[in-house]
Amino acid sequence: MTPLLGFSGPSGAGKTRILSLLLPELSRRGLTVAVLKHTGHPHEFDAPGKDTEVLRRAGAIAAAISGPSGVAYFGPPIQGARALGALLPPADLVLAEGFKSEPMPRVEVHRRAVSRAFLCERDRGVVALVTDEPPPRALPCFGPDDVAGLAAFVERWLAAQRGGDDAALTVREAGRRGGERTRATRGEGYYAEIGREGGKKGGPRGGKKGGAKVRQLVAAGKKRAAREKDRR
């Protein structure tokens, strides 16, 4: 099932604006993304007099129209974002705007001038916020214009949903795990030998070079472990 991430908040908070800025950033990162939108307004989507509307009024329970530039579907309401998402083409990620009452992981979009209430106070499904004021509990927060930071968070969240545990770790924890993998494959004396080589190259400067070498090797170990995981 394609991972689903909601974007919720009161009308006027800027949900559509955030998504319109986030989508091209995610595309630049190589992700294919689909979007769902929920509205509480009881208006018709089909235009009166159009063939699809005429045929539905004549008795069809639903009508779909396909053309060179896309497809449109008109039918009875579909309950739930996941059921609606089943109509979408394959994608890496589905972003759902609205759907505030449906349980799902979500990014809260909060704007002080629109509402002082925070959704995250009562919804433990909130995993991050786009906000212009501090939230009532500790969560990753991004300013309304921090699109790159929000995109990086979404990318890490998506990797975690796929099972890419290292992507959701802090840098320190990821480095520790990478070091453990390297130690397991190279042996307990590996880092000691690196330290000796760094020391031979001359005092503090040599130590710094040795430390840089360690970081390079830890990163290489992480990449090897990821490749091995993919092969399995």
N, C-alpha and C positions, 0 to 999 in steps of 0.2 A: 504494500500500500504506500502511495506517495505521501511523504511527510506533509502535515498540514500545520500552518502557523497563522494564528489569527492576529489581526490588528484592530483593536477595539478602543472606543472612547466616545464621549458625547458628540453630537452633531456640532460641527464648527471647530472641533479640536485640531483638525488638519490631517485626518487619516488618509484621504485621497492624495493630498499633497505629498505626504511622506512616501506613500507607495509609488507615486509617479517619479519621485527622485530616486527611490531605492531600486526600482526595476532595472534601469539601465546600468546601475553599478553592479548588480548581481549578474547581469548579462555579460559585462566586461570580465567578470570572474569566471565565466564559462558555464554558468548555471542556466538551465531552461526553467522558466517560472510561469505558472498559470495563476489566475486570480479569480476569486469568487467575491460577490458583493451581495449583501443582504440589505433590503429596504423594508421599512414598516409602512410605506405609503401604498394604499390600495388602488393604484392606478393601473390601467391596461398598458402592456408593453407593445402589443400589436396595433397597427394603425387601422382605423376603420376604413373599410372599402378595399383594403389590400386582399389579395387572393387568399392568403393564410387566414385572415380574419373572417372572410366570407365563408370559407370551408369549415372553420370551427363553429361559426354561427349556424351552419347548415347541419351540424351534428358530429363533426370529427372531435374526438376527445383531445387531440393534440395535432399540431402541424409543424413540420420542419421544412425549411427552404434552404437549398444549397445552390451556390453560384461560384463563379471563378474566384471571388475574393473572400468567401467565407460561408458560414452556416449560421442560421438562426432557428431557434426552437421556441415554439409557443405552446404551452400546455398547462395542466393543473400544477399547483405549487408542489415543490419537492421539499420534504421535511429533512432538514439537517445538512450541514456543510459537506459531510463525507458522502452522503447520497448524491448531492449535487455535483461534487467533484468527480463522481464516477462517469459523468458525461464528458469530462474534459479529455483532451489528448494526453499522451504520456509526457511527463515533465519531471524534473528533479525535485520540485517543490511547489506546493500550492499555498498561496497567501489568501487569507479570507478576511475581507473587510466587513466589520460588523459582527453579527452572530454572537453578540455579547452574552446571551443567556445560555449558549451551548458550551458544554465542557470541552476545552481544548487548550493546548499551550498557546499563549498569546503575548503580544507586545501591547502594552497600554499606551495610548496616545493621550497625554494630559496637557491641558492648557489652562493656566491659572485664571485667565480672564473669562473663560467659558464656564468652568466649574471648579470649586475648591475640593470636591470629593474625589478620592482616589479609588479606582476599581480594585487595585491590588490589596486594599484593606480587607475586602471580603472574598476575593477570587484568588485562590492559591495557584491557579493555572497561569498567572502572569509571570513571565520569565524575564522580562526587561521592560523598560519604559523609555518613551520619548517624552520629555517633560521640560518645563521651564521653571520648576521649583522642586526642592527635595521631596522624595516620597516618604511615606510613613514607615516603610521597612526597607532593609538593605537589598537592593536589586541592581543589576547593571542599568545605568542611566545614560541617555544620549540627548544632546540638545537638538532642537528642531532642525538645525542645519548640519548636524554631524552624520552625514549620509555614509561616509566611508567607515566610520566607527560602527554604525548600525549594521552595515553590510558585512563587516568582518565578524560581528557577533552572530548574525544569521548564518554565515558560512560555518562557523564553529558549531553552532547549535545543530545544523543539518548534518555535519560530519558525526556528531555524537549520536544522532538518531540512526544513522547508518551503521553505527558500531565503531566509528573511528575515535576511540577513546582519547588518544593523544591530542586530538584537535580541541577537546574540551578542557584540557588540563592547563594549569598555570605553567608559565615558562619554567619555573624552578622544578615543579613536579615532573614535567615532561623531560627535562634534562636528567633528573634523577633516574627515571625509568630507562631513558636511553643509555645512561651510564651502566645501569645494571645489566642491560642486554649486551653491551660491549664487553663488560667484565666476564659475563658468562661465555661469550664466544672466544675472547682473546686470553682469558686467564687472569688470575688474581694479581699477578705481577705487572700487568700491562701499564697501568697508570704510574706505578713506581718507576718504571723504565723511562716513561715520558718525562717525569719530574727530574730524573738524573740527567737526561739529555738537555733539558732546559737549563739546569744549573750549570752545566759545563759551558754554556754559551755566554756566561758572563753576568753574574750578579742579578740585580733587580730586573734589568732589561731582558736577560735570558729567561728569568722566571715568568715574565709577562708573555714572552714568545711561547714558553711551554704551556702556559694557561690557554693561550689562543689555540695551540695545537690540540689540547684536550677538548676544547669546545668544538673544533672542527670534527674531531673523531667521534664525539658524542652525537653530533648531527648526522654524520655518516652512518653511525650505528642505528639511529632512528630510521633513516631512509631504508637501510637494509632490512630492518625488522618489518617495516611497512610493506616492502616488496614481498617478503616471505609470507606475510599474512595474506596478501592478495593472491599469491600462488596457491595457498591452501584453500 
